[in-house]
Amino acid sequence: MNRTSRNALHSSIIIITALLVGCASSLPSHTPPAAKATSVPSVHVVADCGKCEVPESVLDSIRASYADAATKAGTPVAQDSELILKITEYHERSIGIRLVSLVAGPLAMALKDEIKAVAMFNGKEVPVEYTYRLPFFGISSVAQHVGELSFEAASTK
């Protein structure tokens, strides 16, 4: 191999190395996803929203959707620990308001079914809330989502 060929080979190696290093440095850094829990605590739902009255059926719906989300995820519910879900705000449209909002058009978006809560477990407090502004879905759908969101909060370490 003559000197010119050797210099060309060294230059090629340097260029290829620089390109590889440049490509590798521009790759996005990989951050692992949040670890999922091997089990989640059981859920205890309480209403602590002042004068609001939360029907027992809504509390039952939150509990059921929490358990369903755990079952779907294949995560067992541990009976030796407890997540306390404290409902801090509760707004439910009546049937009359729901019917009026169907014909009110965009004005209906001002009305809502909403549950705001705080999930307390392992010394942490995680806000959990869900709102429906469309008149087609009721408080039971909101309660279902709150239960699912509570499971997600409990299952993420």
N, C-alpha and C positions, 0 to 999 in steps of 0.2 A: 504494500500500500504506500503510495507516494505521499509526500508531505501535504499537497493540496487536497487529496482525498481525505487524509486524516483530519485536517482542519475543517473540512466540510462536514465530516461525521461528527466532530466535537460540537460544531455550531448547531447541527441538527438536533443533537442530544440536548443541548442547552435550551433551544427553542421549544422542543417537545416538553421538557421538564417544566419550563416556565408556563407553558399552556396548561399542563396538568395541574400545577400548583394554583394557577389563577382560576381554573374551573372549580377545583375543590374548595377554594376559599369563597367562591360566590354561591356555593350551595347553601340553602337555608339550614340553620342549625336545627337539629331534631330535639324537640322537647317531648318527653314521654307524656302520654295522656294521664290525667288524674287517676290515681289508683282507686279501684272500686273496693268497697268493703266486702268481707266474706260473709257478713251478716249485718242486719240492720236492727235497731231497737224496735220494740213494739211502740205503737202510737197511742197517746192519750190526748184527746181533743177537748179543749175547754173554751168557753166563750167568756172573754174578759173585755167587753166593749161597752161598758157603761150601761145605758138604758136599752141597748139593742136586744132583740130576742132572736136567738138562732134556733130554728126548729131542730128537734132531735133527728129528723130525717136527713138534714144537712150534715150534722155531725156523723151520722152513720155512713153517709155517702163518702165523706172524707176518709173515714176509717177503711171502708171497703175498697176504695180506689188505691189507697196506700198498700193494702195487702195484695191487691191484684197486680200492682206495679212490681212488687217484690216477687210475686210468683212468676210473672212474665220474664223478669230478669234472672230468675233462678237463684235468688238471694233469700236465704232463710231469715225469718223474723225471730230474733232472740228475745225470749221472755224474761231474761234476767236484767235487761236494761230498757229504758223508756225514753222516747222522744215526746216531749210535751209540746203540742201545737196550740198556742194561745191565740184565739181569734181576737184581733184588736179593733177591726172595723168590719161591718156587715151591712150591705145594702142590697135589698131585693125589690124589684119592681112588682107591683101588684098586677093581677090579670087585667084590670081596667087600664092601667097606665101602659101595659104591654100592647093592648089593642089600640089605644090612642097613638102610640108610637109607631104602629104599623102604617098608619095613614099620615103621620106627621112628616115623613120624608127625612131630610137631613137633620131636622130638629130632633129626631129620635136619638141621634148620636150623643146628645147631651145627657140622656138618661142611661142608667147602667145597673147591672147586677155585679156585685163585687164582694170579694172576701180578701181582707188583709190579715195576715197572721205573722207570728214569730215562732219558728221551730227552735226549741231549746233542747240540747243534748250535748253530752261530753264537755260541758262548760262553754259551749258556743251558742250564739244566737244568730239564726239565719232568717232574714225576712222572706216571707212567702206570700205572694199575692197573685190574684188573677181577676180580670175584669172582662165582661161581655157588654158591649154597647149595642150590638144588634139585637133587635127585639125577638128574634127567632129562638134564641137559646136562653134557658132559664138558669136559676140559681143552682139546680142540680148539676148542670154542666160545669159551672164554676167550681162547685165543691169537688167534682171529680178531678179537675185540673189541679186544684190545691192539694189534694191527696197525692197525686202523681209528683208534683213539685216537691212535696215534703219528703217523699221517698228519695228523690234525686238528691236532695240536701243531705239526707241521712246516709246515703250510700257512697258519697264522695268523701274520701279521706282528706 
